Amino acid sequence: MSFLSPRFENGLLSRLSGQDLALLGPMERVELAPHNALEVANRSVESIYFIERGFASVVADDADGGIIEVGLIGPEGMTGLAVVHGVEKTPFSTVVQGGGSAVRVDPGHLRAALTDSPSLHQLFMRYAQAFAVQVASTASANGRLLLEQRVARWLLMVGDRLGESFQITHEFLSIMLAVRRAGVTRALQDLEARGLIRTMRGIVAIIDRNGLAEFTNGAYGLAEKEYAALLGPENEPQAVEVREPKYYRKVSY
């Protein structure tokens, strides 16, 4: 079954011309369930995902066998930047954290499109630059911020991708930030006491976005401004054929 999609909910696909979209080859919408791996460290990239709903974490292994989040990808971006950079694999894994859906593209078609279209190549390289700024900002935040400020920044970034209210567990957040769960609990309690967020039964609601951003002491906003400056406004809707399964196909490894 197929249909003509009048508009993509992904910020990169929505910025491509119809001609560039066609170069990406067959597209398929797939379900992204939490904990599905979209990329596995040190394995060849098998598919490219342009997320339309939900978000994924790019994670690095630490020396003790744990993981730490180094980047977030949501409806603004794509997985598979190793392919954009002309390599086959990455030392990091990408795992779905907030379930949703994505448009899946074959990496071979992406490689050909990057060669055939300077405009597509430029857009994706600009996104790669914006994502690099995000990763660098995360490293800076991890090194200089208090835990409460790191949590505030993370909540803002997830809020950008999921909306002002979303489900999250203290355990998950502690894993992503590589800190103890008790520390995350105290941080959330502190942010709530300041009137910046509200928590209830695993749900976090951002109450004062401006105040929460100010609380990060400049750690939030740089990557977001870079994305807006480099990529510019979205294009007019394009009609492109996308394969839509009767049931979403789950992705897992």
C-alpha positions as CSV (number, residue, x, y, z in Angstrom):
1,M,0.0,0.0,0.0
2,S,1.3,3.5,-0.8
3,F,0.1,7.0,-0.6
4,L,1.2,10.5,-1.5
5,S,2.4,12.3,1.6
6,P,1.6,16.0,1.5
7,R,4.0,16.8,4.2
8,F,6.8,15.2,6.2
9,E,6.9,15.7,9.9
10,N,10.7,15.4,9.8
11,G,12.6,18.7,9.7
12,L,15.2,17.5,7.1
13,L,12.8,15.8,4.7
14,S,10.5,18.8,4.8
15,R,13.3,21.0,3.7
16,L,14.2,19.0,0.6
17,S,12.9,19.7,-2.9
18,G,10.7,17.1,-4.6
19,Q,13.7,16.2,-6.9
20,D,16.0,15.6,-3.9
21,L,13.4,13.6,-2.1
22,A,13.1,11.3,-5.2
23,L,16.8,10.7,-5.1
24,L,16.5,9.0,-1.7
25,G,14.7,6.1,-3.3
26,P,11.9,4.1,-1.8
27,M,10.7,5.4,1.6
28,E,8.9,3.4,4.3
29,R,7.3,4.6,7.5
30,V,8.1,2.3,10.4
31,E,7.2,2.2,14.1
32,L,9.9,3.0,16.6
33,A,9.3,1.2,19.8
34,P,11.3,2.1,23.0
35,H,14.6,0.4,23.4
36,N,14.9,-0.5,19.7
37,A,18.4,0.0,18.3
38,L,18.6,2.0,15.2
39,E,22.4,1.8,15.0
40,V,24.7,-0.6,16.8
41,A,28.2,0.6,17.7
42,N,30.9,-0.6,15.3
43,R,28.5,-2.2,12.9
44,S,27.7,-1.0,9.4
45,V,24.7,1.3,9.2
46,E,21.8,-0.8,7.8
47,S,19.1,1.9,7.5
48,I,18.7,5.6,7.8
49,Y,15.9,6.9,9.9
50,F,14.3,10.3,9.6
51,I,12.3,10.5,12.9
52,E,8.8,12.0,12.6
53,R,7.6,11.3,16.2
54,G,9.5,10.4,19.3
55,F,13.3,10.6,19.9
56,A,16.4,8.5,20.1
57,S,19.6,8.7,22.1
58,V,23.1,8.4,20.8
59,V,25.0,6.7,23.5
60,A,28.6,5.8,24.3
61,D,29.9,3.0,26.4
62,D,32.0,3.8,29.4
63,A,34.9,1.9,30.9
64,D,32.7,0.3,33.5
65,G,30.2,-1.2,31.0
66,G,27.6,1.5,31.4
67,I,26.4,4.0,28.9
68,I,26.1,7.8,28.7
69,E,24.0,9.8,26.3
70,V,26.1,12.1,24.0
71,G,23.3,13.3,21.7
72,L,19.5,13.4,21.0
73,I,17.8,12.9,17.6
74,G,14.1,13.7,17.1
75,P,11.9,15.0,14.4
76,E,14.5,17.7,13.6
77,G,17.1,15.2,12.3
78,M,18.3,11.8,11.1
79,T,20.3,8.8,12.1
80,G,23.2,7.6,10.0
81,L,25.5,10.6,10.0
82,A,28.4,8.2,9.5
83,V,27.1,7.7,6.0
84,V,26.8,11.4,5.4
85,H,30.5,11.7,6.4
86,G,31.4,9.0,4.0
87,V,32.1,6.1,6.4
88,E,30.4,2.8,7.1
89,K,30.1,2.7,10.9
90,T,30.2,4.6,14.1
91,P,31.6,3.8,17.6
92,F,28.2,4.9,19.1
93,S,24.8,3.2,19.3
94,T,21.5,4.9,18.7
95,V,18.6,3.7,20.7
96,V,14.9,4.7,20.6
97,Q,13.9,6.3,23.9
98,G,10.6,8.0,23.1
99,G,8.5,5.7,20.8
100,G,7.0,7.0,17.6
101,S,7.6,6.6,13.9
102,A,10.2,7.4,11.3
103,V,10.7,7.3,7.5
104,R,13.3,4.7,6.7
105,V,15.7,5.0,3.7
106,D,18.3,2.6,2.4
107,P,21.9,3.9,3.0
108,G,22.9,3.0,-0.5
109,H,20.3,5.4,-1.9
110,L,21.5,8.1,0.5
111,R,25.1,7.7,-0.6
112,A,24.1,8.0,-4.3
113,A,21.9,11.0,-3.5
114,L,24.8,12.8,-1.6
115,T,26.9,12.4,-4.8
116,D,24.2,13.4,-7.3
117,S,22.7,16.4,-5.5
118,P,24.8,19.3,-4.1
119,S,21.8,20.8,-2.4
120,L,20.9,17.6,-0.6
121,H,24.6,17.1,0.4
122,Q,24.8,20.7,1.7
123,L,21.6,20.3,3.8
124,F,22.7,17.1,5.5
125,M,26.2,18.4,6.1
126,R,24.7,21.5,7.8
127,Y,22.6,19.2,10.0
128,A,25.8,17.2,10.8
129,Q,27.4,20.5,11.9
130,A,24.4,21.4,14.1
131,F,24.4,17.9,15.6
132,A,28.2,18.2,16.3
133,V,27.5,21.5,18.2
134,Q,24.9,19.6,20.2
135,V,27.3,16.9,21.1
136,A,30.0,19.4,22.1
137,S,27.5,21.3,24.2
138,T,26.6,18.1,26.0
139,A,30.2,17.4,26.7
140,S,30.6,21.0,28.1
141,A,27.5,20.7,30.2
142,N,28.6,17.3,31.7
143,G,31.9,18.9,32.7
144,R,30.9,22.2,34.1
145,L,27.2,22.1,35.2
146,L,25.6,21.1,38.4
147,L,23.4,18.0,38.1
148,E,20.3,20.1,38.5
149,Q,21.3,22.2,35.5
150,R,22.2,19.1,33.4
151,V,18.7,17.7,34.2
152,A,17.1,21.0,33.3
153,R,18.9,21.1,29.9
154,W,17.9,17.5,29.1
155,L,14.3,18.2,29.9
156,L,14.3,21.2,27.6
157,M,15.8,19.2,24.8
158,V,13.3,16.3,25.2
159,G,10.5,18.9,25.5
160,D,11.6,20.3,22.1
161,R,11.0,16.9,20.6
162,L,8.0,15.5,22.6
163,G,6.2,18.6,23.8
164,E,6.0,20.3,27.2
165,S,4.7,17.2,29.0
166,F,6.2,13.7,28.7
167,Q,6.7,10.4,30.5
168,I,10.1,9.7,32.0
169,T,11.5,7.6,34.8
170,H,14.2,8.6,37.3
171,E,16.0,5.4,36.5
172,F,16.1,6.1,32.8
173,L,17.3,9.6,33.3
174,S,20.0,8.5,35.7
175,I,21.3,6.0,33.0
176,M,21.4,8.7,30.3
177,L,23.2,11.2,32.5
178,A,25.5,8.5,34.1
179,V,24.6,9.5,37.6
180,R,22.9,7.9,40.6
181,R,19.1,7.6,40.6
182,A,19.0,9.4,44.0
183,G,20.8,12.4,42.5
184,V,18.2,12.6,39.6
185,T,15.4,12.4,42.1
186,R,16.8,15.3,44.2
187,A,17.4,17.3,41.0
188,L,13.8,16.9,39.8
189,Q,12.6,17.9,43.3
190,D,14.8,21.0,43.2
191,L,13.5,22.0,39.8
192,E,9.9,21.5,41.0
193,A,10.5,23.5,44.1
194,R,11.7,26.4,42.0
195,G,8.4,26.2,40.0
196,L,10.1,25.3,36.8
197,I,8.5,21.8,36.3
198,R,5.8,19.6,37.8
199,T,6.2,15.8,38.2
200,M,3.5,13.2,38.8
201,R,3.5,9.5,38.4
202,G,6.4,9.4,35.9
203,I,5.2,12.4,34.0
204,V,7.3,15.6,33.8
205,A,5.6,18.8,32.7
206,I,7.6,21.9,31.9
207,I,5.9,24.8,33.6
208,D,8.3,27.7,33.1
209,R,10.4,27.1,29.9
210,N,12.2,30.4,30.0
211,G,13.1,30.0,33.7
212,L,14.3,26.5,33.0
213,A,16.5,27.7,30.1
214,E,17.9,30.5,32.3
215,F,18.6,28.0,35.0
216,T,21.0,26.1,32.7
217,N,23.4,29.0,32.7
218,G,23.7,29.2,28.9
219,A,24.1,25.4,28.4
220,Y,20.7,25.2,26.5
221,G,20.1,27.1,23.3
222,L,23.4,27.1,21.5
223,A,22.8,23.9,19.4
224,E,19.2,24.9,18.9
225,K,20.2,28.3,17.5
226,E,22.8,26.7,15.3
227,Y,20.2,24.3,13.8
228,A,17.9,27.2,13.0
229,A,20.7,29.4,11.6
230,L,22.2,26.6,9.4
231,L,19.0,25.0,8.1
232,G,16.7,27.9,7.7
233,P,12.9,27.6,7.1
234,E,11.1,24.5,5.8
235,N,10.0,24.2,2.2
236,E,6.5,24.0,0.9
237,P,4.9,20.6,1.2
238,Q,6.0,18.1,-1.4
239,A,4.0,15.1,-2.7
240,V,6.2,12.0,-2.5
241,E,5.3,8.4,-2.5
242,V,5.9,6.7,0.8
243,R,5.2,3.0,1.5
244,E,2.9,2.7,4.4
245,P,2.5,-0.8,5.8
246,K,-0.9,-1.8,7.1
247,Y,0.8,-2.3,10.4
248,Y,4.0,-0.5,11.4
249,R,7.0,-2.6,11.1
250,K,8.9,-2.7,14.4
251,V,12.6,-2.2,14.3
252,S,14.9,-4.1,16.5
253,Y,18.3,-5.7,16.6
